[in-house]
Each structure stands twice: as structure tokens, then as C-alpha cells.
């Protein structure tokens, strides 16, 4: 079993911990476009992966020719690109859901595909599937309530929008892949004006958020920069 991990991403140029990547263009919903938010703030919520799992899946994704392999860390989407009119209400809503959730185990195993609807091959979520669905249902209410064009299906994208033969390869090569690890938090992201998903707060399950992290989650200023640092 891998050690618990949190998605490693910086908030703009503000460091949030050792080993974090510079940014992330997260596919929080392969079927959705951030343009759907119009002039509203766009947010997403995801489960990040332990570093060793994320790095392994990044290498696999790159091997299938996916150009997003280097900029999209492995993750499970809980809330896809969603407009949010009220940042403070959204933040408190996501924090409240996190407080009521206990850490749980994720097992990803075997492959599936959204073809022909969407050119995506993914790893299936086995252990933790129901917890992901439960989190999604709780999160996608209140300030994040919206009608989705597709039913929610927890998954880990490993190839997206590549040649059909590369999708076939991904589905075959990883059919016996399996990894198990605990998840202890979820990340709230904002889609900034440059098309980059910026981490605004990592929320631990089963308790109040760390006060030091709360200070970084004030309503972002124009351009996607956080207004204060740790």
C-alpha cells in the first residue's frame, strides 16, 4: 500500500510545500469546458494521488502520446468544471463536506473507456467508488449545484484525445494495472484566466481545516493569484 498523498500543485507563485509542481492543467471532467462558466468563477474538486502512483501513471500516459501527460497529475475528479457565483459560500460548503468525510481507501484496477462518446481510456475505481460518488453528490449541491450532461463516474484518465490505436494500446496494456492507497483530503481548485487550474485549498477529511491553509483560500484576486500566502 502506498503512503497517503495529496496532489502537488503550487498556488500561482506561492509555495504550499516541498515537492509541489509549478501548476496543473487538470482535466476535471474530460467532457466539460471551462468556457461553460462564462464570466463566473470556475472551480473543481479532486482527489490527488501519492507521488509514486502519480509519477507512474504520468509515464504511462506519456507513452500513449497524450500531450497532457506532463501537465495533468493523476487524480479522481469529484466536481468537474463548475461555475461558482459566491466564493466564500463555495469555500465553506467544500470545507463542510470535508469535515464530515473520514479518510478512505482507493483501489484503481483495470481499464475502461468512454468511447464512442468521448475518446478517453481510464483506470477503474474499485475500492472507494461509493465514497467518491457520495462526495460528489454532497459537493454538487448548494453553491455548486448544477445539471451535468453525463452521469458521474469516478475514474482516472490515462489517455485522452489521442489516436484510436493509442487508446486501444492504453486499454490493453493497463488492463492488469492495480494500485491501492489511502486518501485523506481533497483539493479545491480554481480555473484561472490563463487556463490553469490553481490549488486554492487542500481540505483534510474528518476535521477543521488547518488555519494556516485557510489564509491562502481568500477570494482570489484578478488573474488567479491568491491574495495571501502561508
Buried (B, 14 or more C-beta within 10 A) or exposed (E): EBEEBBBBBBBBEBEBEEEBBEBBBBBBBBBBEBEBBEEEBBBBBBBBBBBEBBEBBBEBBEBBBBEBBEBBBBBBBBBBBBBBEBBEEBBEBBBBBBBEBEEBEBBBBBBBBBEEEEBBBBBBBBBBBEBBBBBBEBBBEBBBEEEBEEEBBBBBBBBBBBEEEBBBBBBEBBEEBEBBBBBBBBBBBBBBEEEBBBBBBBBBBEEEBEEEBBBBBBBBEEEBEBEEEE
